[in-house]
Amino acid sequence: MKALKTILFASFIHTSLAAAASVSEQLQRSFIWSADTVQTVVFRKTIHLDRIPVRAEAFVFADSYYALYINGKYVLLGPSRFDPGWPEYDRIDIQPYLAAGDNLFAFLVYGGISNGMRMAHAPGLTFLLQFDDQTYDSNALVRCSGKTRFKQAQSKWEGFIETVDAQRDPGDPLAPAFDDSQWPYARSLPGGQWGSLHERSIPLLSEKEVQAELSCALPSRCKRIHAFFDRNVLLTVEMVVEAAAGITIRIHDFTYITQAGRQTVRMHDSFGIADAELVIEATDSLIFHSVRFFNRTYPLIRLARFSCDDTVLTRLWDQSIYTMEQVTEDGYQDCVWERAEWMGDAATLEWPLTRIAFSGPDSLYSDPRLIRKMIRDISQSADSSGRLKAHHPSDRYDIHWYIEDYACLWVQALRDYYQISGDQTFVQEMWPALTGQMQWFLDHRTASGLVRAREFVIIDNPICYTVCEGATLNAFVYRALLDAALLARCIKDKRRGSLYQQAANDLYRSFNSLVWNPQQQTYNGSTEHPPTWHSALIPLDRGIVPKERRPLVLQGLLDYYQQASQALFTYTHFWLLKLLFSMDTALWDDRTLELIKLRWQKMTARENKGYTVGESFSNERAFHNFGAVPAYFLSRNVLGVDVEWPLKKNGILIKPQLGKLKRAEGVVVTEHGPVTVEWRQEPEFQRWSFLVDLPLKTNATVALPAGSTPSRLLVDGRAVRFRCKNGRAVFSVNGGIHRGWLELKGERVK
């Protein structure tokens, strides 16, 4: 397995820079489309190979979607979501699909789609096929037709609506036996309609078959099949049926009209199911020979584990991690109902949680490629005023197209990514987008020195969407200014570094002068609105509260944390739970765990047969990343594993917070590798027992709760010196497996 600190991102690209540039240039000048004004086209190219090549690759890009079939076999749906200004082509190993003799390469391309992942744009296809020393591109006499069974796809927010009428063709146009001799050749398109093509920056998605219990044994003649899964899942479906002509089959938003005989039916988009059940319906009876289900997601490899003596928390952690696996495709998506990349979701929860739970498919711990791609995706959305969209790529311009908080969280994500990767080149690439957004904030300062724009956080904020000099808005901007100043110093832009630091200092003074409510000893919602839970919680988190005021603001929240929880959304609980765990006492650790169980009780109930967690505490349509908030804290705080900054120190920090739990164990992933911990509170022996398994060449600072003064620490059978700090016994260990005990109150280990 690979630790991030030892790898340059260039090593993730299989081609050399020169070779990649050559491929990109050839693809750029090889765009094709049908001469007809249609948005859905099938392209076919037959290539004769004397033998199966040792190495064979396809480089493909299409706008909006393409499905590649080789010799009638489905290969891939692509490309990854993109802004037309920064398209990325796929690189595919096609050697397993080839045969000696004629080989058919068929591309089904759906153009003109506008949804939460694509932008309306001119359609086009470009490809390059390489077989050992032979090369073919899409300019090489490719047949095409826009008058096949595949009708124009209809856009919908979470994907596209696909309709296939097999009666329109004499056979399957994606199959080798189909006669395309009457089809015209594709015409060339100017590649300048798209930005420069780049090699795909994330791995190809994984497509795994998913098992389901069917309402009838196959083969079976029927009109309806119920498929029952053990949990909710993101699906695409493939079937083999035998039918008379003209029978309509519907699966979710997919419609297929049969031709006479045996035929393969495959949908190309994915969709999510609720309540772990799917219905496949036909207008008349037909024979279902096979029905197969596939789950297409980012190829995360789950390395993390969590279990404790509370079965509710153990189940909730697994539900949350599973939900995160399902909503992570070619972007950090909010949910299966929208499948859009929202910056706030990714920066606050999705990236932090996937960092500590997964590796990438090439054994890259805490794989950062999705967040890197998302940061770039959002940067492409900058408008003439400098604003960055809250989600992108998409053509959505409603009330949520721009969210001030999320623009600040984009800056935070860039800072976090830089601190993990040290990738200065990427920061330089993002710098125009960052400076444009920061200038927008600076331009929206009023004479008071505060930024006037919209409040948000999320819809639980009483003044959400209100244009004002808001507390949460200015707290977010303050932190963004500090992050921008740090990044400026990293790339040696001293002028802007000083500018952003000074602006942050000025905002700090204005905020604490004008938003402070001396009567209630907390912050107002804005200069025009009374205090809210958010106007205390977010400033505390963003670091804009002076040291002398923190106890006052904090106490106001702690006195009413349960009432605050009742008023807050799942998303906002990320900040509340972070605050409560920061108290770092056994009492507050236990209260926080009990609060999680109380608020998430409907999601953890056995009646939740879909298993996934959701956006709402009511658990309606529960399939959203927001519901996964507890998993982050169960791994990060209860198991207690974090990394030491900067990463080059190879340091790991371990500080478990079990509350009244007697046992907690699991694995937390770090950029250095996975860390295994086992914790036992043994009051009958007045001791903590533990196991810590660290990656080699790392070192860890371990801080165990000590309560009263501990008397002795044994590690690997030997007494070890420790120091007491903030109620914890602190000691150090190097890489490897260590077992030990911490004796309390002078009792001897038995």
N, C-alpha and C positions, 0 to 999 in steps of 0.2 A: 504494500500500500504506500501511497505517496503523501508526504507532508507538503502543504502548500508552500511553506517557506523555502523549500529547496527547488522549486519549479518555476521557470519563467513561463508566462502565458503563451509565448511563441511556441513552446514545445507541445502545446495542445493542437497545433495546426500541423497536419501531417505533411503538407507540402512545404518546400522552402518558400521564402517570400517571393523570390523571383518566379518560381513555378506557379505559385498562387496568382501572381500578377498576370502571368501569361494566360492562365485559365480564365481569369476574370475578363481580360481584354477580349479573348476569343468569344466568350459567352456574350459580352456586351454587343458585339457586332453580328450576332447570330440570332437575334430575335425574329420570330415568325408568327404569323396568324393567318386565319382564313381570309380570303378575298371578300367573303360575305360579311355583312354587318351583324354578326351574331356574337353572343357572349359565352356560349358553351361549344367546345370543339373537341373532336377526337383526332389525334395525329397518329400516323402509323409509319414506321420505318423498318424494313426488313434488311438485315445484314447477314451475309454468308460468312461463316467462319470455318476454315478447314479443320480446325481442332479447337478444343476448349482452351482458351488462353490461361496462362498461369496467373496473370493479373488482369482484372477488368474492373473499370470504375465508370460510373456515370456522374456527371456534374449537371445539375438541373435547377432551373428556377422558372416559376410561372406566376403570373398575376391573374387571378387571386389564389386559386388552389390548383394543384395537379395530383392525379393518381397515376402512378407508373405501373404498367403491367409488362412483364417480359415472358414471351411464349405462353401468354394466357394466364400467368400466375401474378397475383397481386404482390407488389413489392413495397410500396410506400405511398403515404399521403404527405404532401409538402406544399410549399416550403414552410418554415417557421414564420410566425407573425412578423410583419414588417411595415415600415413606412416606405413608400416608393422612393424617398430620397436616400434610403440606406437598405437596399435589398440584399438578402443573403441567399446564396445558392447552396443546395445540398450536395454532399459528396457521398456516394453510395457504392458499396462493394457489390457488384452484380455478378461476379464470377459463379456463385452457386446456382444462378438461374439460367446459365447458358448451356448450349449443346453444340456439338459439331454439326455443321450444315446451316440451314436458314434459321435465323433468330428474329422474332418479331418484337419490336419495342413500340408499345402503344401508350400514349399519354392522353388521359381524359383531363381537360382543363376547364374549370369553371371560372369565368371572368366576371368583372363588374360587381363583385360582392362588397357590401359595406356593412360591417358589424362591429362587435367589440374587439375584434382581432385584425380586421382588414379595413382599408380605406378604398373608396370608389376610385377607380383609376382605369386607364386603358388596359385591355387584356393583352397578354403576350406569353410566349413560351420560348425558352432558349435551353439548349442542352449540348453537352459534349460527351461523347463515348470514347473511351480509351481501352484498347485491347492490346496488351504488350506493346508492339511497335506500330499499331494501327490507330488512327484517330478519325472520328466522324463527328460532325457538328450538325446543328439543326438546319443549316443552309443546304444540306446535301439531299435534295429532292425528297422532301417529306410529304406524303399524302395527308390530306385532311378533309374533314367534313363537319359542318355545323348542323347537319340535318339527320342526326342519328336518334337513337332511343333516349338519349340524355337531353332532357329539356332544360331551358334556362333555369338555373337555380335562383331561388328567391332569398333575399337577405333576411336574416333575423338576428337579434342582438347577440345571441349565444352561438351563432354558427350560420348554417344555410339550410334551406328547405330543398330537398332533392326529389325530383320526380323523374321516373324512368318508365317509358312506354316501349316495351320490347316489341310491340306489334309494328313499330315503325321501321324495323330492320329485318332483312332476310336472315340474319344471324347475329352473333355477338361481335360487334366491331372491335372489341378488345382481344378477341381470340385469333390465333394464327390462321384458322380455316376460312375466315371471312375474306370475301373478294373485294378488295379496295381499288381494283384497276380502273374504275370509272370515277374515282375521286380525283379532284384537281390537286395540284401541288400547292403547298403553303407559300405565301408571299413574305418577303422580308419586311421587317419593321425597323425604324430607327431606334437604336438602343439608347439614345439620349433622352428618351421619355422617362427613363429611370435613372436614379443616381448610380454611381459606380458600384458594380457588383462586388460583394465580399464573400469569402468563404463562411459558411455557417459557423456561428460562434458558440453554439451549444450542441451537445450530442443529439443524434437522431433519437426520436421518441421510441419507447419500448411498446410493443404490442403483444400482450400476453393473453392467452385464452383463459376465459373465466367459465367455471362450471355453474350450471343451474339445474334445478329439478323442473322437468317439464310436466305439464298436465296430462300428457299422453305419451306412450312409448312410440318411438320412431323406427321405421317409417309408419306414417299414419295418415289417413284421409280425414280431414276435418276443415273447419272454417276458422277456428280460433285455437291458439296455443297460449297458455299462461306459463311464464317462466318465473320461477321462484329462486331468488339468490339468498345467500346467507347474510348479505348486507347490501347497502346501496353501493352503486358502482357507476363509473363513467364508461359508456358502452358504444361499440359499433357492432353490427350484426352481419353475418353471412349465412345464407341458406341455399340448399339445393331442393328444388320443388319440381313436381310434375303436374302440369295443369292444362286445361283447355285455354284457348286464347281469350283474352279480355277480362280475366279475373284481376281485381285490384287487391293488392296486399298493402297494409299500412302498419308501419312500425314507428311510433312517435310521429315525427314530421316527415318521415320518408314514405314515398308512395311508389309502388312498382306495379305495372300492368303487364300481365303475362302474355307471352306468345304460346302457341301450342307446343307441348312436349316438355322434355326435361331441361332445366335451365338453372344457372347459378345466379343468385340474387345477392348483391353486396351493396350496403350503404357505405358512404365515404365519410360523412361527418360523424362526430360522437355526440352523445347526449347522456344526461344523468337521469337515474331513476329514483323515485321516492318509494319508501316502504318496501324496498327490496323486491319489487314485483314489476314485471313487464308483460304487456299483452300484445300478441301478434294476431291481427285480424285480416280475414279475406272476405270478399263479397260472395264467394261461392266456395264449395268444398274443393280441395285439391290435395295432392299427396305431398306431405313434408318428408323428404328423405333425410335431411339433416338440418340442424339449426346450431350455429356456433356463435359464441359471443367473445368479443375481444375488448380488452382494456388498454387504451392508448394514452400513456402518460410519460412524463419525464423519467428517465431510467435511474431513479434514486435507488440506492442500496441501503436498506435500513440496518444500521449497526447498533443503534441505541436500544436500550431496554430499561424498563422500570417496573418494579413491583414493591409492594409494602404490605404490612399486615392489615391495611384497610382495603378491602376488595373494591369499594366504590372508586377510590382514587386510582387503583391499579387499572380498572376497566376504563376510566375516563382518560387516562394517559394513552392507552392503546386506541381508543376511539378517536382521539385528537390526532394522533400520528397517522392513523389510517386516512382520516379526512384530508389531512395535508397531502398525503400521497396522491389522492384522487383529484385534488384541485390544482395540482402542479403539472402542467403540460409543457407547452413551449413558452410559458410565462408563469409568473406567480399570479394565479387567478383568484378572484374573490370566491366564486362558487360555481357549481355546474349549471346554474340557471342563467348566469351572465357570461362567465368565462373571460372576463376582462381583467387587464392588469391595472390595479389601483395602487398608486405609489404608497399611500398610507398603510394599506394592508401589508405590503411587502416589506417596507422599511421597519415597521413596528413589530410585526409578528412573524410573517412567513419566512423571511430570510433568517432572522435570529433562531427560529425553531428548526428549520432544515439544517442550519449550521451545526447544531448540537445533536442531530439525530441521524444524519445520512452521510454517505460518501457518494461521489459520482460514479459512473459506469467504468471509468478507467482508474478506479481506486484513488481518486482525489478526495481526501478528507475535507469535510465542510465545503463542498463544491460551491464556488462563488460565481459560476458562469451565468446562471440565470439572473442574479441581481446585476451583474455587469451588463448583460444584454438589456435588462429593463431600464437601467440608468441611461443607456444610450437611446433606447426607444423613446423615453420621455424627453430627452434632449432634442429629438427631432421635431417635437411639437412646438418649440418656441415660436411665438408670434412676433409681430413687428414691435410690440411694446416690451418684449422680453419675457412675458409670462410663459410658464410651462404648464401643460395640461395635467390634470390629476390622473388621467389614464390615457394610454396611447399604445399602439396605433388604433385609431377609430375616427369616425366622422361625427362623433357625438358632441354637440354643443348646446347642452341644456344647462340646468342650474348647477350640475356637477362637473361641467367640462373643466372648470378651474376651481381649485380649492387651495386657499393660501397655506393652510397647514401642510398639505401634501407637497407643495413646492418646497417648503422648509425641510420636510422629511426626505425629499430628493437630495438636498444638500447633505443631510445627515448620512444617507446611504452612500453617497460618493465618498464622504470622509471615512466611514467605516470600511468601505471597500479598499480605499487607499491604505489605511492603517494595517489591514490584513495582508494586502498584496504588495505594497510598495510600488505600485504601477503608476509611475509619474507620467508616462506617455499617455495613459488613458485620462488622467486628470487634465493634462494639456488639451486633449481632444474635447473634453467636456467644458473647458474654461469659458468659451464664449457663451454657452448656455447658462452657466452659473453666474457670470458677471451681468448678463442681461436680466436674469431674475432678481439678483440682489439690487440692481439699479432700480428695478420696478418698486421694490420695497422702499428703498431710500427716497424715491420720488413721491411716495405716498405718505411721507411723514408730514404731520401738520405743524403748525407753529409751536405746539406744545412739546414737540419732539417725539410723539407717539405715532405709530403707523395706523392709518385709518383705512380699513378694508373690511372684508367679511369675517365674522366669527364662524367657526365650524366645529372642529374636533369630530363630532358625529351628531346625529339627530337628537341625542339625549340632552344636548346643550340647550338650555332655555332660550339663549339668544343666537342659536344657530342661524346662519344666513343673514344676520343683521350687520349692516355696514356701520362700524363704530370704531372707537379706539379701544378695542377689546383686550381683556387680560390674557386669554389663551393665545390670541393672534400675536400679541406683542411678545409673549413668552417664547412662542415658536420662532419668531423672527430674531429675537435676541440670540437664541441658540444657533440659528442658521448663520448669523453674522460671525459668531465665534468659530463655527465650523469652516466658513469661507475664509476667515483669517488664517486658520491653521493650514488649509490647502494652499493658500497664496504663498505662505512661507515655504511650504514643501516644494513648490515649483519656482521659488525665488522671485515671485512678483511682490517685491517689497512695498511698492506704492499701494497696491490694493490691500495687501496684508495690513498696513497701517490704517488705511481708510476703513476697512471692516472692523478692526479692533476698536478704533475710536467711535465708530457708529454704535457698536455694541455698548461701549461705556456710556455714551450719551443716552441711549435707550434705557439702560439700567437705571440711571438717575431719574429720568422722566417717569418711568414706570413706578418706581418706589415713592415718588413724590405725588403723583396724580391719581394712581389707581388704588393706593392704600386706603383702607377704611379704618381709621383709628378707633372708632366706637366699637366695631365688631372684631377688631384685631385680625383682619384678613383682607383680601383683595376684592374690590368690586368686580362685577362682571365686565364692566367697561367704565369709562368716565361718565356714562349716562345710566348704568344699570347696577342694581344691587348685587351683593355677592352670590355666587353660585358654587356648587361643588367643584365645577371645572375651574373656576377662577382661583381656587386654592390648589387643586391637584396638579394642574399643568405647570404653573409657575414653580412649584416645588420640584417637579421633575426636570424642568428645563434650566434650573440653576439660577434663576433671576431673583430669588428671594434672599435678602441679606442674612448672614449667619445669625444675627441677633433676633431676627423675626421668625426664623424657621420654627423654633419651638412653639410660638404662638399660632402660626398657621397650621402647623402639624397637629397640634392638640385639638384645634377645632375640627379637623377631619377625623382624628382618632375617637373623639367623644361621640361622633355620630357616623362611624364608618358603616354600620349596618343600614342606616337610612340612606346614606350615600350610595351604597351598593344597590339598593332597591330602585334608585333613580337612574342608574347607569346601564348602558348597553354592554353587551359582551366585549366589544372593542375597547371601550373606555376602562374596562376592568384590567386591561394590561397595565395601565398606570396605577390603578388602585392597588392591585396585588403587588406590584413592584414596590410601592410605598410601604405597604404593610410588612412585607418581608424585610425591608430595609431597617425595621425596628430591631431585628436580630435578637429577640428574646424568646425563650421557650413559650411564654404566654402568647405573644403575638404570632409566633409561628403556628401555634395550635389554633388560634382564632382564625387565622387566614385559611388554613386547611379546612376548617369547619365552614367558613364562608363559601369556599369553592364548592363543597359538597351540597350546601344549601341552594346556591344559585343554579348549579348545573344539575339539580336532581332530576329534572324531566329528561335531560339528555342521557343520563346514566341509568334511567329506569329500564327495566327489562322490556317494558312495553314499546320501547324505541327499537322496533325490529329492523329499522334501517341502519342502525349502529352509528352512523355518522353524526357529528355535532353541527350546530347551526348558529346562525346570526342572531336569532331571537331566543330568549330564555323560555318562551312558550314552546320551543322545539318544533314549530311549524316549518315545513320544507327544510329540514335540518341537513344542510349539505354546504357549509360555508366555513371559510378559514377562521372567522372570528371566534367560533366556538372552541377552537383549539388552544385558546389562551392558557388554560391550566397546565397543559403539557410542558410549556416552556418553563414554568416555575417549579414543576415537580422534578424536572431534570436539573435545571440550573440551581435552584435553591434547596430543595429537599435533598437531592443527591449531592448538591453543593459544588459542582465542578465548573471552573471557569479557566480562562487563559490569562497569563500575565502579559501586560503590554510593556514595551513592544514585543511582538512575537519572536524576534530574533534571540531573545533571552532564553527560549525553550522552557519558560516557566509555566507552571500550572498552579492554580489556587484552588484549594479544596476546603469548603466550609459548610458542612451539612447543617440543615435546619429541619429537624424532624418533628418539633412540637411534642405531642404525646405519642407519636408513632413509636412502636417498639422495634420495628425493623423496616429498613429501606435498602434496596440494592438495585444495581443496574449498570448501564454503560452510557456515558456521555461522550459524544464525539467532539474532538478539538482539531484545530489545524495541524497539531503535532501527531494526532492519532487518537484512537479511542481510549478512554480511561474507565476502568471498571472499579466500582466501589461497592462495599457491603458494610452496612452499619447495623449495630445491635445496641439498644439500650437495655441494660440488664440490672434493673434496680435491686433484684435479690442479691446480686454480688456487688452492688454499688460501683458499677463500671460501665464503660463503653468498650465494646469489642469491634474490631474493624478489619477489613481487607482493602488494600489499595493496589491496583495493578496499573502501572504507568508505562507509557511508551519508552523505549530505550532512548538514551541521550536527552532525556528531559529531567527536570527536578520539580518537586512540588513543595509548596508551603501548605501544611495541613493545620487547620484550626478547629479543634473539637470542643463542643460545649462542655464546660467544666463546672458550672454552677459555683459551689463552694470550692475552696482551694483544693486542687487535685494533689494526691500524694506521690503517685508514681506512674510513669509511662513505660511500657514495654513494647518494643518493636522487634519483631523477628527473634523473640526470646531474650532480648537484652534490654537493660534499662537505658533510656535515652533522655538526655536533658531537654527541657522545654521551658518556655516562658509563658507567663499568664498575661493576657491582654484582652480587655473588654469581655471578661467572663469566659474566655476560651484558652485552652492549652495549645500553644503554637509550637510546631516543630517542622523539620524538613526531612524529606526522603528523596532519593534519586530514582531513576527509572528501574522498573522491575516490579515484582510482586512483594508486598509487605503485609504482614499480619501483626496485630497487636492488641493491647488493652490499655485503657486509661483508667486507673484506679481513682476513686473519689472518696473524700472524707476519711482518708487514712486506712480504709479497709484493704485487706490483702486479697490478691487475686486467688480464687480457689480453683 
